[in-house]
Amino acid sequence: MNNETGHKKIKQLIVIFLILFALTIALGLGILNSVYKKQYRSYVDSLNASAVKHYKVFQISNNFNDIVAIRDKDVFIIYGDCSKDGSYVIYKNQIIKNNTLLFGKEYKKPSLYWAIKFVNGEIKEVWSSTFPLEQENLCEYSLHEQLKTYRFLKKFKDIKVIGYYNRYS
């Protein structure tokens, strides 16, 4: 075997090794993306479940009806946050002059933020997020729309997905 043939075989082996290495990396990233996407789906599901939880909290709260008189409003939205232990604060609005602890105990750092839309005195829609909500965030969200916000290897809290519950759907 001459020197030139030996160099060709070494170059071919290097090319084959690089191709196999690239395929291994691509396969690994594909698997990682799949796992990460499934975790993101669970994250979205948990935010949607939080929105349902907020709905239930306000449905059973005796204090809420005493604090907020919204029965005479056609459409009214309230905002607030809650702690990990289940304490809820309603933010000041046109009816409530100051942030008000609905129930639970005082806390320093909220774990979730929420907004609730009332129509003719009844809860219609609920939103839940890890960041403070504003009017432009409050729209109907399908699961498909929520999952479209997925970004590979980005922290879930940085993606700014919003949990959603519509009582009538």
MODA-V615817 format. One record per residue. N is the residue number from 1. SS is DSSP state (A for helix, B for strand, O for the rest). OMEGA is omega in whole degrees, 0 to 359 (NA if undefined). BURIAL is # if it has 24 or more other C-alpha atoms within 12 Angstrom, else .. Layout:
N/SS/OMEGA/BURIAL ; N/SS/OMEGA/BURIAL
//
This chain:
1/O/181/. ; 2/O/184/. ; 3/A/183/. ; 4/A/178/. ; 5/A/178/. ; 6/A/178/. ; 7/A/178/. ; 8/A/181/. ; 9/A/178/. ; 10/A/178/. ; 11/A/179/. ; 12/A/178/. ; 13/A/178/. ; 14/A/179/. ; 15/A/179/. ; 16/A/178/. ; 17/A/180/. ; 18/A/178/. ; 19/A/179/. ; 20/A/177/. ; 21/A/179/. ; 22/A/178/. ; 23/A/178/. ; 24/A/178/. ; 25/A/180/. ; 26/A/178/. ; 27/A/178/. ; 28/A/178/. ; 29/A/177/. ; 30/A/178/. ; 31/A/179/. ; 32/A/178/. ; 33/A/180/. ; 34/A/179/. ; 35/A/181/. ; 36/A/179/. ; 37/A/177/# ; 38/A/177/. ; 39/A/179/. ; 40/A/178/# ; 41/A/178/# ; 42/A/178/. ; 43/A/178/# ; 44/A/178/# ; 45/A/180/# ; 46/A/176/# ; 47/A/176/# ; 48/A/177/# ; 49/A/176/. ; 50/A/178/# ; 51/A/177/# ; 52/A/179/# ; 53/A/178/# ; 54/A/178/# ; 55/A/183/# ; 56/A/179/. ; 57/A/182/# ; 58/A/176/# ; 59/A/184/. ; 60/A/185/. ; 61/O/174/. ; 62/A/182/. ; 63/A/186/. ; 64/A/181/# ; 65/A/178/. ; 66/A/184/. ; 67/A/187/# ; 68/O/176/# ; 69/O/183/. ; 70/O/185/# ; 71/O/182/. ; 72/O/180/. ; 73/O/176/. ; 74/O/179/. ; 75/B/181/. ; 76/B/180/# ; 77/B/174/# ; 78/B/180/# ; 79/B/176/# ; 80/B/177/# ; 81/B/178/# ; 82/B/180/# ; 83/O/179/# ; 84/O/182/. ; 85/O/175/. ; 86/O/175/# ; 87/O/183/# ; 88/B/174/# ; 89/B/173/# ; 90/B/179/# ; 91/O/179/# ; 92/O/181/. ; 93/O/183/. ; 94/O/182/. ; 95/O/183/. ; 96/O/185/. ; 97/O/181/. ; 98/O/172/. ; 99/O/187/. ; 100/B/174/# ; 101/B/180/# ; 102/B/172/# ; 103/B/185/# ; 104/O/181/. ; 105/O/180/. ; 106/O/177/. ; 107/O/183/. ; 108/O/186/. ; 109/O/177/. ; 110/O/175/. ; 111/O/178/# ; 112/B/174/# ; 113/B/182/# ; 114/B/171/# ; 115/B/181/# ; 116/B/179/# ; 117/B/177/# ; 118/B/174/# ; 119/B/183/. ; 120/O/175/. ; 121/O/180/. ; 122/B/179/# ; 123/B/177/# ; 124/B/184/# ; 125/B/179/# ; 126/B/177/# ; 127/B/180/# ; 128/B/181/# ; 129/B/177/# ; 130/O/179/# ; 131/O/180/# ; 132/O/181/# ; 133/O/176/# ; 134/O/184/. ; 135/A/183/. ; 136/A/177/. ; 137/A/190/# ; 138/O/175/# ; 139/O/179/# ; 140/O/180/. ; 141/O/171/# ; 142/O/177/. ; 143/A/179/# ; 144/A/179/. ; 145/A/179/. ; 146/A/182/# ; 147/A/178/# ; 148/A/180/. ; 149/O/182/# ; 150/O/175/# ; 151/O/183/. ; 152/O/177/. ; 153/O/174/. ; 154/O/178/. ; 155/O/183/. ; 156/A/181/# ; 157/A/178/. ; 158/A/183/. ; 159/A/177/. ; 160/O/173/# ; 161/O/183/# ; 162/O/174/# ; 163/B/186/# ; 164/B/173/# ; 165/B/175/# ; 166/B/184/# ; 167/O/187/. ; 168/O/179/. ; 169/O/NA/.
//
